[in-house]
Amino acid sequence: MEKFLYGSGQLTCSAALAIAKGTVTGEISPEVKDKIEQSASYVRKIVERGEVVYGINTGFGPLCTTLIDASQTQLLQENILKSHAVGMGEPIANDLAKLMLILKVHALSKGFSGVQYTTIERIIWHIENHVIPVVPKQGSVGASGDLAPLSHLFLPLIGLGKVNVEGEIVETAAVLEKHGMAPVQLGAKEGLALINGTQFMAAHGVMAVAELNRVLQNADIIATLMIEGLNGSIKPFFTELHQLRPHPGNRYVAASIFNMLHGSAILESHKDCSRVQDPYSLRCIPQVHGASRNAWFHLKDTIEIEINAVTDNPVIINDELTISGGSFHGQSIALPLDYATLAASEIGNISDRRVYLSLEGQTNGVPKLLMKSTGLNSGFMILQYSTAAIASENKGLCFPASADSIPTSLGQEDHVSMGSIAGRKLLQVIDNVDKILSIELLCAAQAKDYHQPLKSTAALEAIHARIRQSIPHIESDQPMEELLTEAQRLVKSGELITLHRQYATGEIEADLKLRFEMF
């Protein structure tokens, strides 16, 4: 099995997800272990000297001037986990909590946090044995990092809280007893090092990078199928046009769609039609989808800096220098998370417009409401109501969480990022866009049917055939729930993306492939 070295390797979003899935194993090298133990020794020396350092021998937040006796160091660190575990709401998904553990191990293994090696070993045990802490969704303001969710994440280290074991939520104490394990004895600074950091926000960012990437690929494929169904023009996707306004996302989308359309008999059949230009939802796909791709790349780039960073506080440089700074503040990723939410929402917005366009009956051979016999039948009309409703819901979710700040910690933390809310909203919007694209998929496949026996390209024919394996052409009204469920499953599964890669022809410039395909 492929290995990733915590603390020294360069973690990517795809690598973090692979560790979470168990296809890559995370390990700590002897050199990194030495660095971790050296950092812990620095903390011990600070305690022995009686030097006043925030979080090591002081209280937390507004209690930073309250000195703590060395004999109460362990209790201080345990108490911070207990007092800060005040999250609310439903638990986050198990894979998100597992990602949080992975990201925290990598950050602590950098050797600037002063934690014991045995503590990191225990976290790795949770990852490898799929004993995943239960973490509520709400409660972080994304400033001293994700205090509340990280406290829940690490309560199990001291034998408290709950964990998810093979889908069953159980008390941590029972799991430790079953495995003959004792709670971790936290040393100076360890509790603070565990709960300071951006791993809740960053885990949502990692997941969003993967999910938005999948959404963007599906969006290009489904939009191209709709172009075929509605007799759209290939000219807006010519390289010559996009060289004159060379935004990377625009160029990539245009090249990808051009390659899917080039050589289509359906396209050839209407090349001399009287339509001068297509509506924006077809003609401006490179500009709209491309802008969202650029936002995706910015998110990916920022998140991958973050997950390789040290984000707790104070940072232990050596036994003589500790720095109490603000590396836990989530603003660096809160803004890109909000930007990506807008980018995702726009994919759903333009998809809804293409769904509406497909129902108008303005394309030769394609009937109004995508059904030949309407009146008695309503056809596909109400599907667009759903896309409109979901697109509108997304617009409401686009207000940037990072635009807000509510002071906390009695004013000590007087500007906060709200990045945790930005991350949660982004995943919600992405899930909603999946639903909109699923409806566009149904409409695009139905529209294409009316061009038979003309054929499209090999890639689009293979994609259309796969849709028709499980979703039939419809010529009379029927309940749509199961068809919508199957369409959404196809979108989420990535099957259409796999087919596109298998049958795709044509070249995409190397710099664009590197930027948008090296996930």
DOKOL-420693 format. One line per field, with one value per residue (C-alpha): x, y, z; residue number from 1; chain; residue in one letter. Coordinates in steps of 0.25 Angstrom, whole numbers. Example, Ala and Ser with C-alpha at 12.3 -4.5 7.8 and 13.67 -1.06 7.14 Angstrom:
<rs>
xx = c(49|55)
yy = c(-18|-4)
zz = c(31|29)
gupa = c(1|2)
lomi = c(A|A)
rotor = c(A|S)
</rs>
This chain:
<rs>
xx = c(0|5|10|9|19|12|20|29|21|14|-1|-11|-26|-26|-16|-23|-36|-28|-23|-38|-42|-31|-24|-12|-6|0|13|23|37|48|53|39|38|51|46|32|39|49|37|31|44|44|31|36|48|39|31|43|48|35|35|21|16|2|-6|6|5|-6|-21|-28|-34|-37|-31|-17|-12|-16|-4|-6|3|12|5|-8|-3|-10|-23|-22|-21|-32|-41|-39|-45|-56|-60|-59|-67|-80|-83|-98|-106|-105|-92|-83|-81|-72|-62|-61|-58|-47|-41|-40|-32|-23|-21|-18|-7|0|0|5|15|22|29|25|13|20|11|16|18|9|-2|0|1|-13|-19|-14|-19|-33|-31|-26|-36|-48|-52|-56|-61|-74|-73|-86|-87|-89|-81|-68|-66|-53|-44|-36|-37|-49|-49|-62|-62|-47|-51|-61|-51|-41|-50|-48|-33|-36|-47|-59|-69|-74|-69|-74|-70|-75|-88|-91|-89|-84|-77|-62|-60|-66|-57|-45|-48|-51|-37|-30|-26|-25|-28|-16|-9|-8|5|7|1|-5|-20|-18|-10|-21|-32|-25|-25|-33|-36|-51|-51|-40|-46|-59|-50|-43|-56|-62|-49|-53|-68|-67|-57|-67|-78|-71|-67|-81|-86|-78|-82|-97|-97|-90|-101|-111|-104|-106|-121|-124|-116|-106|-94|-79|-73|-74|-64|-53|-39|-37|-48|-42|-28|-33|-38|-29|-35|-30|-44|-50|-40|-41|-56|-56|-46|-53|-66|-61|-54|-67|-75|-65|-69|-84|-94|-105|-96|-93|-108|-111|-99|-106|-118|-123|-120|-110|-105|-110|-115|-105|-107|-101|-92|-86|-83|-68|-69|-78|-73|-59|-60|-65|-53|-43|-50|-48|-34|-32|-39|-31|-18|-21|-26|-14|-5|-14|-13|2|3|4|-9|-9|-4|6|16|29|41|51|53|56|46|31|22|7|1|-11|-8|-21|-30|-38|-39|-29|-38|-52|-51|-48|-59|-69|-64|-65|-79|-83|-76|-83|-97|-94|-93|-107|-112|-108|-112|-126|-126|-123|-134|-143|-138|-140|-155|-158|-160|-151|-142|-146|-151|-151|-165|-169|-168|-159|-172|-179|-193|-195|-208|-213|-198|-190|-177|-164|-170|-170|-156|-151|-159|-150|-138|-143|-146|-132|-125|-132|-129|-114|-115|-119|-107|-98|-97|-83|-81|-67|-74|-79|-71|-77|-66|-64|-55|-59|-53|-40|-44|-51|-50|-54|-55|-68|-60|-67|-80|-74|-69|-83|-91|-81|-84|-99|-99|-91|-101|-112|-105|-104|-119|-120|-110|-118|-130|-122|-117|-131|-135|-123|-124|-139|-136|-125|-134|-142|-130|-129|-125|-114|-102|-93|-78|-74|-72|-86|-93|-86|-91|-105|-105|-101|-113|-122|-118|-125|-134|-144|-149|-163|-175|-186|-186|-182|-176|-162|-156|-148|-143|-138|-132|-124|-120|-114|-107|-101|-96|-90|-84|-75|-79|-81|-67|-61|-68|-64|-49|-50|-56|-51|-42|-35|-24|-24|-12|-2|-3|-18|-18|-8|-17|-30|-28|-16|-26)
yy = c(0|14|22|36|42|51|63|62|59|69|66|69|68|55|49|53|46|34|32|34|23|14|13|21|18|30|27|35|34|33|47|53|45|51|65|63|58|70|79|73|74|89|90|82|91|103|97|94|108|114|123|129|124|125|112|104|110|121|120|122|133|144|136|137|145|135|126|111|103|93|82|85|84|71|76|89|82|72|83|91|79|78|92|95|83|91|88|87|81|68|61|64|52|41|44|58|55|45|56|65|54|52|67|69|58|64|78|73|64|77|78|92|88|82|70|56|46|36|46|46|31|30|39|30|18|24|27|13|5|14|19|32|43|49|64|73|82|96|104|109|123|120|129|122|111|101|101|94|83|80|78|68|62|59|56|42|43|45|35|44|47|37|30|24|10|3|12|10|22|17|23|24|18|5|5|7|-4|-14|-11|-11|3|15|29|38|46|60|68|83|90|78|81|95|89|79|89|101|100|100|85|86|97|91|77|83|90|77|70|82|82|68|69|82|76|65|75|83|71|67|80|81|67|70|84|78|67|79|87|74|73|88|89|98|104|99|112|118|107|110|112|124|132|128|131|146|145|134|132|117|112|118|112|98|97|102|92|80|83|86|72|65|72|72|62|60|57|64|77|75|74|89|96|104|108|122|123|134|131|123|128|131|118|111|121|126|112|114|128|123|109|114|125|114|106|117|118|103|104|116|108|96|104|111|98|91|102|101|86|86|98|99|106|104|114|117|111|105|109|104|104|119|124|122|131|134|138|137|125|118|130|124|136|131|119|126|135|125|116|127|130|115|115|126|118|105|113|119|105|102|115|114|99|103|113|102|93|104|106|91|92|104|96|105|94|88|74|75|77|87|82|70|62|60|59|70|75|63|61|72|67|71|85|83|78|93|97|88|94|108|105|99|110|120|113|113|128|130|122|130|142|141|135|142|156|154|155|154|156|145|141|154|162|155|149|162|158|144|138|129|120|107|113|116|101|95|104|101|86|88|97|86|76|84|87|72|71|82|75|62|69|75|61|56|68|67|52|54|65|57|45|54|55|40|33|44|41|50|47|34|41|47|34|26|35|36|21|19|29|21|8|12|24|22|32|36|40|40|46|37|38|43|41|28|34|46|38|30|42|48|35|35|50|46|33|39|29|39|45|32|30|43|40|27|32|47|51|64|71|80|89|84|95|94|79|81|92|85|70|68|66)
zz = c(0|-3|9|13|23|34|37|25|13|5|8|-4|-3|-11|-2|11|5|1|15|20|10|15|1|6|20|28|36|44|40|51|48|50|63|68|64|71|84|83|83|95|102|100|107|119|120|120|131|139|138|142|130|128|114|110|110|117|131|129|127|113|106|115|126|120|132|142|146|148|157|151|159|152|138|134|140|132|119|122|126|113|106|115|116|101|96|95|80|76|65|58|56|44|34|39|27|31|45|41|31|44|51|39|37|52|52|40|47|60|54|48|62|66|76|88|88|93|82|90|88|73|73|80|69|58|65|64|49|46|54|49|63|60|70|69|66|65|53|61|70|64|60|53|61|71|61|62|78|80|69|72|87|83|74|85|97|94|96|111|111|110|98|88|76|63|62|49|49|63|73|86|99|97|111|107|94|102|112|101|95|109|107|117|114|110|121|115|117|118|106|99|101|95|84|81|80|74|59|46|44|44|34|26|26|20|10|6|4|-4|-13|-17|-18|-26|-35|-38|-40|-50|-58|-58|-62|-74|-79|-76|-82|-95|-96|-95|-106|-115|-111|-114|-127|-121|-128|-126|-130|-116|-112|-123|-117|-126|-118|-104|-108|-108|-94|-88|-74|-71|-67|-79|-88|-81|-82|-96|-101|-93|-99|-113|-112|-108|-119|-131|-142|-137|-148|-140|-140|-155|-158|-154|-158|-168|-160|-158|-143|-142|-128|-116|-102|-92|-84|-96|-102|-90|-83|-84|-77|-66|-64|-66|-55|-45|-49|-46|-32|-30|-33|-23|-13|-15|-15|-2|5|2|8|20|22|22|32|47|52|67|77|84|74|80|72|82|97|97|87|87|79|83|69|61|52|56|50|39|30|20|16|20|8|-2|4|2|-12|-16|-10|-20|-31|-28|-28|-41|-48|-42|-47|-61|-61|-57|-69|-79|-73|-76|-90|-93|-90|-99|-112|-120|-125|-138|-135|-120|-115|-105|-90|-96|-99|-112|-106|-96|-91|-85|-81|-74|-79|-72|-68|-53|-53|-55|-43|-35|-41|-39|-25|-22|-29|-21|-8|-12|-15|0|4|-4|7|11|25|26|25|39|52|66|77|87|99|106|95|95|81|76|61|56|42|43|33|39|35|21|20|24|14|3|4|5|-8|-15|-11|-16|-30|-31|-31|-41|-51|-49|-55|-66|-69|-71|-80|-88|-91|-94|-104|-111|-113|-123|-132|-135|-144|-145|-136|-127|-124|-118|-104|-104|-110|-99|-88|-94|-95|-80|-76|-84|-77|-65|-69|-80|-90|-86|-94|-84|-70|-59|-44|-46|-32|-35|-48|-41|-31|-41|-49|-36|-33|-47|-44|-31|-35|-45|-56|-67|-64|-65|-79|-83|-80|-87|-100|-100|-112|-116|-108|-96|-94|-84|-74|-73|-71|-60|-53|-55|-56|-46|-34)
gupa = c(1|2|3|4|5|6|7|8|9|10|11|12|13|14|15|16|17|18|19|20|21|22|23|24|25|26|27|28|29|30|31|32|33|34|35|36|37|38|39|40|41|42|43|44|45|46|47|48|49|50|51|52|53|54|55|56|57|58|59|60|61|62|63|64|65|66|67|68|69|70|71|72|73|74|75|76|77|78|79|80|81|82|83|84|85|86|87|88|89|90|91|92|93|94|95|96|97|98|99|100|101|102|103|104|105|106|107|108|109|110|111|112|113|114|115|116|117|118|119|120|121|122|123|124|125|126|127|128|129|130|131|132|133|134|135|136|137|138|139|140|141|142|143|144|145|146|147|148|149|150|151|152|153|154|155|156|157|158|159|160|161|162|163|164|165|166|167|168|169|170|171|172|173|174|175|176|177|178|179|180|181|182|183|184|185|186|187|188|189|190|191|192|193|194|195|196|197|198|199|200|201|202|203|204|205|206|207|208|209|210|211|212|213|214|215|216|217|218|219|220|221|222|223|224|225|226|227|228|229|230|231|232|233|234|235|236|237|238|239|240|241|242|243|244|245|246|247|248|249|250|251|252|253|254|255|256|257|258|259|260|261|262|263|264|265|266|267|268|269|270|271|272|273|274|275|276|277|278|279|280|281|282|283|284|285|286|287|288|289|290|291|292|293|294|295|296|297|298|299|300|301|302|303|304|305|306|307|308|309|310|311|312|313|314|315|316|317|318|319|320|321|322|323|324|325|326|327|328|329|330|331|332|333|334|335|336|337|338|339|340|341|342|343|344|345|346|347|348|349|350|351|352|353|354|355|356|357|358|359|360|361|362|363|364|365|366|367|368|369|370|371|372|373|374|375|376|377|378|379|380|381|382|383|384|385|386|387|388|389|390|391|392|393|394|395|396|397|398|399|400|401|402|403|404|405|406|407|408|409|410|411|412|413|414|415|416|417|418|419|420|421|422|423|424|425|426|427|428|429|430|431|432|433|434|435|436|437|438|439|440|441|442|443|444|445|446|447|448|449|450|451|452|453|454|455|456|457|458|459|460|461|462|463|464|465|466|467|468|469|470|471|472|473|474|475|476|477|478|479|480|481|482|483|484|485|486|487|488|489|490|491|492|493|494|495|496|497|498|499|500|501|502|503|504|505|506|507|508|509|510|511|512|513|514|515|516|517|518|519)
lomi = c(A|A|A|A|A|A|A|A|A|A|A|A|A|A|A|A|A|A|A|A|A|A|A|A|A|A|A|A|A|A|A|A|A|A|A|A|A|A|A|A|A|A|A|A|A|A|A|A|A|A|A|A|A|A|A|A|A|A|A|A|A|A|A|A|A|A|A|A|A|A|A|A|A|A|A|A|A|A|A|A|A|A|A|A|A|A|A|A|A|A|A|A|A|A|A|A|A|A|A|A|A|A|A|A|A|A|A|A|A|A|A|A|A|A|A|A|A|A|A|A|A|A|A|A|A|A|A|A|A|A|A|A|A|A|A|A|A|A|A|A|A|A|A|A|A|A|A|A|A|A|A|A|A|A|A|A|A|A|A|A|A|A|A|A|A|A|A|A|A|A|A|A|A|A|A|A|A|A|A|A|A|A|A|A|A|A|A|A|A|A|A|A|A|A|A|A|A|A|A|A|A|A|A|A|A|A|A|A|A|A|A|A|A|A|A|A|A|A|A|A|A|A|A|A|A|A|A|A|A|A|A|A|A|A|A|A|A|A|A|A|A|A|A|A|A|A|A|A|A|A|A|A|A|A|A|A|A|A|A|A|A|A|A|A|A|A|A|A|A|A|A|A|A|A|A|A|A|A|A|A|A|A|A|A|A|A|A|A|A|A|A|A|A|A|A|A|A|A|A|A|A|A|A|A|A|A|A|A|A|A|A|A|A|A|A|A|A|A|A|A|A|A|A|A|A|A|A|A|A|A|A|A|A|A|A|A|A|A|A|A|A|A|A|A|A|A|A|A|A|A|A|A|A|A|A|A|A|A|A|A|A|A|A|A|A|A|A|A|A|A|A|A|A|A|A|A|A|A|A|A|A|A|A|A|A|A|A|A|A|A|A|A|A|A|A|A|A|A|A|A|A|A|A|A|A|A|A|A|A|A|A|A|A|A|A|A|A|A|A|A|A|A|A|A|A|A|A|A|A|A|A|A|A|A|A|A|A|A|A|A|A|A|A|A|A|A|A|A|A|A|A|A|A|A|A|A|A|A|A|A|A|A|A|A|A|A|A|A|A|A|A|A|A|A|A|A|A|A|A|A|A|A|A|A|A|A|A|A|A|A|A|A|A|A|A|A|A|A|A|A|A|A|A|A|A|A|A|A|A|A|A|A|A|A|A|A|A|A|A)
rotor = c(M|E|K|F|L|Y|G|S|G|Q|L|T|C|S|A|A|L|A|I|A|K|G|T|V|T|G|E|I|S|P|E|V|K|D|K|I|E|Q|S|A|S|Y|V|R|K|I|V|E|R|G|E|V|V|Y|G|I|N|T|G|F|G|P|L|C|T|T|L|I|D|A|S|Q|T|Q|L|L|Q|E|N|I|L|K|S|H|A|V|G|M|G|E|P|I|A|N|D|L|A|K|L|M|L|I|L|K|V|H|A|L|S|K|G|F|S|G|V|Q|Y|T|T|I|E|R|I|I|W|H|I|E|N|H|V|I|P|V|V|P|K|Q|G|S|V|G|A|S|G|D|L|A|P|L|S|H|L|F|L|P|L|I|G|L|G|K|V|N|V|E|G|E|I|V|E|T|A|A|V|L|E|K|H|G|M|A|P|V|Q|L|G|A|K|E|G|L|A|L|I|N|G|T|Q|F|M|A|A|H|G|V|M|A|V|A|E|L|N|R|V|L|Q|N|A|D|I|I|A|T|L|M|I|E|G|L|N|G|S|I|K|P|F|F|T|E|L|H|Q|L|R|P|H|P|G|N|R|Y|V|A|A|S|I|F|N|M|L|H|G|S|A|I|L|E|S|H|K|D|C|S|R|V|Q|D|P|Y|S|L|R|C|I|P|Q|V|H|G|A|S|R|N|A|W|F|H|L|K|D|T|I|E|I|E|I|N|A|V|T|D|N|P|V|I|I|N|D|E|L|T|I|S|G|G|S|F|H|G|Q|S|I|A|L|P|L|D|Y|A|T|L|A|A|S|E|I|G|N|I|S|D|R|R|V|Y|L|S|L|E|G|Q|T|N|G|V|P|K|L|L|M|K|S|T|G|L|N|S|G|F|M|I|L|Q|Y|S|T|A|A|I|A|S|E|N|K|G|L|C|F|P|A|S|A|D|S|I|P|T|S|L|G|Q|E|D|H|V|S|M|G|S|I|A|G|R|K|L|L|Q|V|I|D|N|V|D|K|I|L|S|I|E|L|L|C|A|A|Q|A|K|D|Y|H|Q|P|L|K|S|T|A|A|L|E|A|I|H|A|R|I|R|Q|S|I|P|H|I|E|S|D|Q|P|M|E|E|L|L|T|E|A|Q|R|L|V|K|S|G|E|L|I|T|L|H|R|Q|Y|A|T|G|E|I|E|A|D|L|K|L|R|F|E|M|F)
</rs>
